[in-house]
C-alpha cells in the first residue's frame, strides 16, 4: 500500500511539473505577443506619420552614414537628379504589401541616378507589369527614363534587404534579382553609388506610365491580440484539464482509503 501511494504521489508530482512548464510556456508566448502588439502599433503609427509628412530635402552625402532604418526608413524626401547610363536591375515581385496598386506579378526597376553635386544613389523607378520577366520589355521602359534629363524627384528612403537561402537565386545575365540586396546588385553591375539606402520613387511619372512609381501606404496586419488570446486560452485549458485530472485522482484516493478503513 505504501509503495502504491508513493508511486501515485510521484505520478501526480511529475504531471504537475509537466503542466506547470506547459502553462508557463503558454503564458510567456501570450505575453510575448502582447509585447509585439505594442511594438507593431508603434511601428504603424511611425510609418503612418512618415508617409503622410511633406517631403523634406534629401540629406547631403555627408549625413548618409548616420541614417538608420529605425529612425529614417519611409521618410519622404525630394531632390533633383538624372538617370545615369549604368545598367538597371529587375526586382521580381508577385505583389506589394505597401503599394496598393501593385497586385500582380511584375518587376521593379532599380537603377542609379546622379545628383547635382555629382554623387550617386539608387532609386526604385517604379513597377512594370512584366509577368514573363522579359528583359527586352524592361530595357524599353528604362530607356525612356534616361531621356528625361535632370528632374525633380520625390520618394521614400528605404534600406536594402538581404538575400537568404529562402529567396530564389538571382540571374545576373538577365540582371534579375528577387531581393533588394543593394550591395550584391551594385557589385554585380558596377554601380558607383555609396548611399546605404535607396529611394522608392513616388514621382515623377512618365507619360507612358511604365515603370510606374507611386505612393506607399501602411498595410501591416496587427493580429497579435488574437494570438495572445489563443496562447492564454491554451494556458487556461491546460490548467483546467490538470485541475480536473488532479481532482479525480484525489477523489479516487479518498474512495480507496474509505474502503480500506471499512474493511
N, C-alpha and C positions, 0 to 999 in steps of 0.2 A: 504493500500500500504506500509506504513512504517513497519507494522508488518511483511509483507511478505519479505521485504528487510532485516529486522533483522534476520528472520528465515533463509533466504538464506545465509546471512553472517556467521551465526553460523554454518550452514552446511558445508560451504567452509572451515571455520577455523577448524572444527572437522576432516574433511577428510585430511586437510593439516597436522594436528598433527599426524594422523594415518600414513600417507605416510612418514612423517619425521622420525617417530620411526622405520618404516619398513626399510627405506633406511639406517638409522644409524646402525641398527642391521645387515643388509646385508653387509655393508661396514666393520663393525667390524669383521664379520666372514671371509671376504676376507683377511683382514689384519692379522687375526689370522692364516690363512692357509699359508700366506707368512712367518710368523714367524716360523711356524712348518717346512716349507720347508728349511729354513736356518738351523734349528736345525737338521733336518733329514740329510741334506748334510754333516754337521759337523760330525754326528754320523757315516755315511757311510765312510767318509774319515778316521776317527779314527779307525774304525774296520778294514778297508782295510789295514791300516798301521800295526796294531797289528797282524793281521792274517798272514801277509807276513814277519814279522820280524823273525829273528833267535831265537830259543828257548833260554831262559835265565834260570839259576839255580833257582829252586823253592825257594822263600823266606823262611828263617828259621821260626819255630813256634813262636818265639818272635815277629815277624813282622806281623803275620797273622791278628791280630786285627786291624791293620792300613790299610789293603787292603779295597778297596771300588769298587763297580760296575762301577761308573763313570770313575774312573782312571785306573782300573786294569782288568775289565772283557774282556775276549778273548785274554789276553796276553798268548803267548806261553811259556811254562816252561818245564824243563826237571829235572828228579830226578830218583833215584833208590829206588825200593820198591818191596815188595812181597804181594801177596793177602793173606788175613787172612782167617780163617775158619768161620768168622761171617756170618750169613745168608745174602743173597743178596736180592735186591728188583727189581721187574719188573716195568718199567715205560712204560705204553702203549703209542704208538704214531701211528697216521694214516699217518704220513709223516713228513718231517722235512723242515723247512724254511732255515736251514743253512747247511744241509748235502745233497748235490746234488744226492748222491747215495741212499738216503732213500726216496722212493716214494710210498711204500706200507705199509699196517698195520703191526705192529710187536711190539717188546719191546726193550727198552734199559736196560742195566744191570748195576745197581748201587750196589757197594759193597766196603767195606773198604780195604785199603792197609796199610801196616806198613813200615815206612821209616827206614833208617839205625839207626837213633837216638832213635827209639822206638815209636815215635809219629805216630798217625794215621790220615788219611784223607780219604775221599770218592772219588772214581773215577767212571765215566761212562765208563765201559769197552768196550762198543760198542753196535751195533744194531744186533738184532736177528730176522730173518724172522719167526715170530710166530703169525700169524693172529688169531689163535684159543686161544691165551694166555694160552698155555699149560704149567703148572708148571714143568712137567717132562722134557719137551724139554729144558726149562730154566736151570734146575738143571744139566742136562748132559753137557750143554755148559759151565756153570760156573765151574763145577768140573775140566774141562780141564785147566782153568786158574790157579787153586790152585796148580797144579803140576809143574808150571813153575819155582818156586823159586824166588829169587831176580832178577829183570830185570830192564834195563834202560827204562824208560817211557818218552814219550813226549806227551804233551797235552795242553789244553787251560783252563785258570782259568775261572770258571763260578760261578755264585751266585744263590742261591736257589729261587724257585718260592713259591708262597703262594697258598694254596688250597682256593677256593672260592665256593660259592653256585652254580656257573655256571659249575663247574668241577665235574665230577662223583665221588661219594664217593669211598674210597679205599676198597680193600678186603684184610684185614690183613691175613686171613687164607691162601690165595694164595701168600701173600707178593706182592700184586699188587697195584700200585698207578697210578693216572692219572696226577699228577703234581709232580715236583721235589721239594717237600716240605721236605727239608733235616731234619729239626728239628722234624717233625712229624714221618718221617720214622725212624730216629735214636732212638727216644723214643720207638717206637713200636718194633724195632728189637734189641734194646740193644747195639747199636753201641757206641764205646768209642771215636769216632772222635770229636775233639774240634775245627776243622777248620770251619770257617764260609763260606767256599766255597767248591766246588768240582772240579774235573778235568775231562773235556771231552777228553778222550784219542784219540790221533792220531796214536800212535804206542806204543808197538809192536803189530803185528797181528799174531794170531795163524795160524798154517798151515791149520787148519780146516776152517778158515775164519769166525767162529762164536763163540762168538759175534764179530762183525766186527767194529773196531774203524775206524776213517777216518778223513781227513782234513775238516775243516769248511770253508764255503765261505759266502760272503756277498750277500744276495739276498733280501735286503729290497727294497720295492717299494716306489718310490717318485712321487706321483701324486698330491702333494699339489698345484702346479701351476695350474693344471686343475681345482681343487676345488676352488681356489681363483678366477680364471676367471669366473667360474659359479656364485659365490656369487656376484662378481662385475657386471656381466651381469644382474643378477636379480635386483640389486640395480638400474641399468640404466633403466631397463624395468619398474620398479615401478615409477621411476621419470618421464619417458616419458608418461606413462599412466596417471599419475596425472596431468601433464602439459597439455595433450590433453583434459582431462576432464575439467580442470580449464578454458582453452581457450574456450571450448564450453559453459560453464556456463556464462563467461563474455560476450561472443558474444550474448547469448540469452538475458542477462540483457540489453545490449545496444539496441538490437532489440525491446524489450518491452518498453524501455524508449522512443525510437524514435516514436513508435506508440502512446504512451501516449501523447507526445508533439503534434503530428499531429492532435489528436482528440481535 
